[in-house]
Amino acid sequence: MARQTPPAAPPAATGGSEIRRHELAAFLRSRRERITPEQVGLPRGARRRTPGLRREEVAHLSAVGVTWYTWLEQSRDIHVSVQVLDALARTLLLDPSERAHLFQLAGATDPTPASSCAGVTDAVRELLDQLDPLPACVQNSRYDILAYNRTYAHLLCDLDAIPPEDRNCMVLIHTHPQWRESVVHLDETMRLMAAKLRASMAGHLTEPAWKMLVKRLQTESPEFRENWERYEVVVSRGKVKEFRNPHVGPLTVTHTDLWLSPEHGARLVTYVPEDAQTRERLEKLYAYARGVAGRVGPGLR
């Protein structure tokens, strides 16, 4: 039987793809040229003529090849993975709208959680609010924070100020200064969380969002790289935790997971005070959070 040649793409589809590549290239150039070296921790230098960042600087900061990134800005027909798009979005300091535009131009689906999650129902959000002043949130098995109440919003940092795509406990404990400062036993906690992530990842080894998270943590955190290479695994379990809260002082709480959707790993994470002093301080923290919400309006919860 003679081999059949696959049908050529319709002209309209081919043209649409080419137009999208040109739009993507122009968008990347425009975002690159608006960022100063100082914004990403690079020296300006005396001989810089390029407005914003150079192509090789974007490539280096995003951990991609210079030639590959140059082809991308030249509208070449090359494949762009979601991991690379995520790295470019972070390097170019894209806001949520710009990030969504980048993924749309690339014809890809952003695997990071959005500011609202369809899996978090109104009933679950009401439950979170009813749990105040006990800190509580909804997380998935990748440690993305999908929803939270007012007390949790100020337990470890100002969570409302964190972009939705960065609201991930693994990312925050390895990269966010205030979150890290708030955890009393930081080294032990980071090692335990890496072991939990490896155990959870066993069922998601080929999924882009999981691979993207691990790649980001390996790039940004030497502690994570060291702990990840231990190949330790631990199943999720409740335990007593200690925090340093900048608004009310030390807190000792019991962490408990209540599974909402076992097949997807969604769980309600709660923190119950271990003593009367912590209970009183959580009530003060809730009062503080309500005051903040009253001054700035409702957060993206």
Sequence and secondary structure as in RCSB ss.txt:
>XXXX:A:sequence
MARQTPPAAPPAATGGSEIRRHELAAFLRSRRERITPEQVGLPRGARRRTPGLRREEVAHLSAVGVTWYTWLEQS
RDIHVSVQVLDALARTLLLDPSERAHLFQLAGATDPTPASSCAGVTDAVRELLDQLDPLPACVQNSRYDILAYNR
TYAHLLCDLDAIPPEDRNCMVLIHTHPQWRESVVHLDETMRLMAAKLRASMAGHLTEPAWKMLVKRLQTESPEFR
ENWERYEVVVSRGKVKEFRNPHVGPLTVTHTDLWLSPEHGARLVTYVPEDAQTRERLEKLYAYARGVAGRVGPGL
R
>XXXX:A:secstr
          HHHHHHHHHHHHHHHHHHHHHHHT  GGGGT    TT  SSS  HHHHHHHHT  HHHHHHHHTT
      HHHHHHHHHHTT  HHHHHHHHHHTT    S  SS TTS HHHHHHHHHHTTS EEEE TT BEEEE H
HHHTTSS GGGS GGG BHHHHHHH HHHHHHBTTHHHHHHHHHHHHHHHHTT TT HHHHHHHHHHHHH HHHH
HHHTTT       EEEEEEETTTEEEEEEEEEEEEETTTTEEEEEEEESSHHHHHHHHHHHHHHHHHHHHH    
 
